[in-house]
């Protein structure tokens, strides 16, 4: 990895860490606080909106990297043109509830924009064959972008979990892209995002001193999905590798959604039935759950993603196996119910 990528990532880390502190001070001064409620996983008021630091650090340094010729024009347009509106509507929702239609319109618009500037969904490799899905693929790409940005919002429910997940996925995805022979564009943007997430994580590590808020969680999910799709332009099997890296979030969110649908619950209403939330209540603390997710990422998913990266004909089957395995684990964890609130 070139020195310039490290320099841009280090700058993103420093900007994010300092700016998170600044946002926290402003939030405390102006009462921008997340008060505990019946569905909360915290018991004390915590300032929110810290995701602004991630958005500013990532967007700024991606733009700087683009000006330096490291990140290509299409990718920077997709990241900034789609990511900033998502951050904006998330920030508005953190301050005062935004109508669902407005949020959905912004999410859909950003997803369509990203797919347009990236030239549509690239061909996908499954086994020995490469499939060009055409317009159907473009529609699937838009849905994947919208789903991923929302699932990060769903999964940002305990201290440190979303920021640590974003740090891992982006850093590992960037490195594996380079190992696979990709150009510097996606890896550079990925490392910048990972560094910005890590800078915020300093303040969000359990027990959190500030929350990310919708301004950060939706943005993270969108940027990661854009990077995954963009990586497929050079390596048709690459999106499956990103799917493996993000399997903890994908499996928990999808299985929980399907389980709530089967129970006849209103899936658009807030809840606390994700596997990680159940574990947090069972264990009574956030730290062991966040640490467990990190352990699964590093000890299980990273080696499998590396294997898929070195044997691309098996990437799709490895990704499917990982999702099924973790999905079963989520189903089993869903049996545990406790009402005590973790700290």
N, C-alpha and C positions, 0 to 999 in steps of 0.2 A: 504494500500500500504506500502510495507516494507521500512525501513529507507535506505537500500542500493540502492533502485531504486531512491529515492529522491536525494541521494548523487551523483549518476551517472548523473542524470538530471541537478543538480545544476552545476556540473563541465562542462557539455556540454553548458549550458547557458553562463558561464563565459568565456570559450574558444571562443565561437562564438562571443560574444560581443567584446572581446579584439581583436580577429583576424580580425573582420570586420573593426575596426578602422585601423589596420595595412594594410589591403588590400586597404582601401581608400587612405591612405597616399602614398602607392606605385603607385596606379592608377593615382593619381594627379601628382606625380613626373614624371611618364613615359608616360603621355598623353593617358591613357586607359580611354577614355571618350566617353559617349553616346551623340553624337551631335543631336540636334533636327532636324527633317525632317517633311515632309508633313503628315506623319502618326503618328508622336510622340504625346504623351499626356503631354509632358513637353516643356517648352520654353527656358530653360537654359541648358548648358552642365552639365552633371552629371557623376561622375566616375562610372564604372560598374565592375562586377566580384565579388561582395560581397558574392555571393552564395558559393564561395570557403570556406568561414568560416563555413557555414552550413555543407558542405560536410566533412571538416576536423573534426569538433567537433563531428558530428554524427558518422562518421566512427571510429574515435578514441575511443569514449566512448562505442560504441556497441562492439568493439573488447575487451575493458577492461571488460565490463559486461560479455562477453562470457568467458573470462579467469577466471572470478570469478564464473562461473557456473550459471549465471542468464539467459543469452540468449543462446538458444540451438544452436548446431553446424550447423544444416541445415539452420536455419534462418540467422545466421551471414554470411554463405557462399552466400546465396541468396542476402542479402543486400549489402555486400561488393563486391562480384564477379560480380554482375550486376550493382550496383550503381556507382562504381568508373569509369568504362568505359563510362557510360553515362555522368558523370561529365566531364571526359576528353574530349570527343568530343564536349560537350557544351562549355568548356573553349576555345577549338580551334576555335569554331564558333564565340565566343565573340571577339577573337583577329583578325581573318580573316575568311571570309566566307568559310565554309566547303561544299564540294559537297553533294547534297541531298542523293546520293547513299551511301556515307560513313556514313552519319548520320543514315539512315534507316538500314544499315547493323549492326551498333553498337547497335541500339535500339532493333532490332530483336534478335541479338545474346544475349543481356543481358536478354531479356524477356524469351527466350528459356532456357538459363542457370538457371534463377530463378525457372521456372516451373520444370525443371529437378531435381534440388537439393531439392525442396520442395516435390517431389514425385508426381507431377501433381496436377491438380485441385481437391481439396477435394470434397466429396459429398455435394450437396446444398439442403437445406430444403426450400420447398415452401408449405405453408399450413401444413397439417399433414404428407405430404410425403417427403421422402428424396431421391434425385435423384443422381445416380452416372453416370456422362456423359461420362466417359472413355476418349478415344482419342479425341472425339469431345470437351469435356470439357477442355482438355489440350490446344487445338487450341484456344478455346475461351479465356482461361486464358492468353495465349501469346498476343492475340489481345487486351485484356483488359489492360494488362501492357503497351503495346505500346501506346494505346490510352490515358491512364491516364497521362503518362509522357509527351505526346505532349499537352494535354489540359492544363496542368499547364503552359506550355510555352505560349500557346495562351492567357491564363487568366492573365499572369503577365504583365499587361499593364498600371497600375496606381500605385501610391505609396502605399505600405503597404498591398495591397490586397492579393497577393500570400503568403507572409510570415504569415499574420494573419490567412489566411485560413488553412495553413499547421499547425500552432500552435493549432488552434481549433480542426481540424479533428484528429490530432495525440493524443492530450491530452484527448479529449472526447472518442475517440476510445479505448485508453489504459485503461481509467477508467471503461468504460462499459464492456470491456473484463474481468477485474478483478471482477466487480460486478456480471458478468455472470458465475463466477466460473473458469475462465481460469487460467492456470499456469502463471508464471511471465514473460515468454520469450517475447511474443508479447507486453504486457503492458510496460515492461522495455524499449524495443527498441522504442516503440511509445512515451514514455515520454522523452526519450533522444532526439528524433527528434523534438518534440514539444519545448523543452527547447532550442535547438540549433536554431530553427526558431525564437523563441522569442528574443534570444540574437541578432540576425541579425535585427529583427524588430525595435529595439531601434534606429538604424541608418536609417532604411528604412521607418519609420513612416512619414506620410505627414507633411511638405514637405521633401521628401527623400534627404538624404545626400549621398547615394550611391544606385545603382541598383543591383539587384540580378544577372541578366544575365542568359544566357542559362545554364551555369554551375550549377546554383542552381535550376532553375525552373524545368528542366527535371528530375534532381535528386530527388527533392521533390515528383513529381508525381509518379515516379517509386517506391520510398521507401514506400509511402502510399499505393500504389496498392499491393506491396508485403506483407505488414502487413495485409491488408484486406484479401488477399487470405490465408495467413498463419493462420489467426484467425479462418478460416473455418475448420481447422484440428481438433479443439476441439469443435467448435459450428457450425454446418452446416448452421445456419441462420445468422451467424455473418457478412459475406460479405454484406448482405443487410443493416445492421446497418451502416457500413462504407459508403455505397452508400447514405443513408439518410444524414449522417453528411456532405458529400461532394456535396450535391445536388445543391448548388448555382453554383459551377463550372461546374458540369456535365450538368445541364439543359441549362445554358447559352452557353456552347461550342457546345453541340449537336444541339440545335435549330438553332444557328447561322450557323453551318455547313450545315444543311438541307436547310435553307433559301437561302444561297449562291448557293447551288447546284440547287435549283429551279429557281434561277435567271440566271443560266448559267455562273456564275462567276468561275474563277479559284481558287479553294479552297486552293491550295498550296501557293498562293501569300499572302503577308502581307496585312493586312487590319485593320480597326478600327471600325467594325460594331457590336462588341459584346454589349450586353445590358449594361454592366457596363461602357463601353467606351461611349456609347450614353448618359448615365446618367451623366458621368463626364463632357461631353460637355454641357449638358442641365443645370447642376447646376454650371458649371464654376470652380469647385474645385474637388480635389481628396478625401479630408477628408470625406465629407458627404457620398460619395459612399462606401468607405471602412468601415466607421462606420455603414452604413445601412446593409452591408453584415454581419458584426459582429453581429448586432442586430438580423437579421434573423436567424443566426446560433444559438445564445444563447436563443432567445425567442420562436422560432418555431421548428427548426430542432433538437436541443438537447432534448426537451421534447418528440418529436416524436420518436427519436432514443431510448430514455429511455423506452418509451412505447413498442417499438418493442423488446427491450432487455428483457423485463419482460413478453412478450407474443410472443414468437418466431414463433408461428404458423401464426401470422399476419405480421411478419416482411417483407415478400415479397410484400404483398398487400399495406402496409404502404409506402414502398419504391417506388412502382409504382405510388401511389397516389401523393406522394411528387413531383416526377419527372414531372408528368403531370401538376400539379398545377403551379410549377415554370416555366415549359415550356410555359404555357399560358401567364404567367407574362412577360417572355422574349419576346414573340411575340408582346405583347401590347407595351412594351417599345421600340421595334424596330421601331415604327412609328415616334418617335421623332428624328429629324435631326437638328443639329446645327453645325456650323463650328468653333465657337470660341474655342480656346485651353485652357483647364483648367490648373490650377497651383497647 
